[in-house]
Amino acid sequence: MSDEGYTAGLLASPDSSNSDSSSNEFAAGLEMKLDSLGPMVVNSDGTISRIANWQSMTDAEKERTMRVVGARNQ
C-alpha cells in the first residue's frame, strides 16, 4: 500500500493571506502560567493529563487533590 496522495487525518496549513494580530505566537522567554487549569497528573503509563473538573472543585477538594497528586507524581 502506497502512502502517495494519502491526506486523511492531516490538517491543512494556515492561510498566510489571513494574517491577524490574534495569532498564538509568543516571544522567547515569555512566561505563561496555567495554574487555573489545575495540576499536571503523571499517569502510570507516563502520559500527562489534567483534572477535568478542577475549576468546579472547592478549595478543600483542591487541597486534598494536590496532596494526592503530589505524592503520586513522585
Secondary structure in CASP SS format (residue, H / E / C, confidence):
PFRMAT SS
TARGET T0000
AUTHOR 0000-0000-0000
METHOD secondary structure of the structure
MODEL  1
M C 1.00
S C 1.00
D C 1.00
E C 1.00
G C 1.00
Y C 1.00
T C 1.00
A C 1.00
G C 1.00
L C 1.00
L C 1.00
A C 1.00
S C 1.00
P C 1.00
D C 1.00
S C 1.00
S C 1.00
N C 1.00
S C 1.00
D C 1.00
S C 1.00
S C 1.00
S C 1.00
N C 1.00
E C 1.00
F C 1.00
A C 1.00
A C 1.00
G C 1.00
L C 1.00
E C 1.00
M C 1.00
K C 1.00
L C 1.00
D H 1.00
S H 1.00
L H 1.00
G C 1.00
P C 1.00
M E 1.00
V E 1.00
V E 1.00
N C 1.00
S C 1.00
D C 1.00
G C 1.00
T C 1.00
I E 1.00
S E 1.00
R E 1.00
I C 1.00
A C 1.00
N C 1.00
W H 1.00
Q H 1.00
S H 1.00
M C 1.00
T C 1.00
D H 1.00
A H 1.00
E H 1.00
K H 1.00
E H 1.00
R H 1.00
T H 1.00
M H 1.00
R H 1.00
V H 1.00
V H 1.00
G H 1.00
A H 1.00
R H 1.00
N C 1.00
Q C 1.00
END
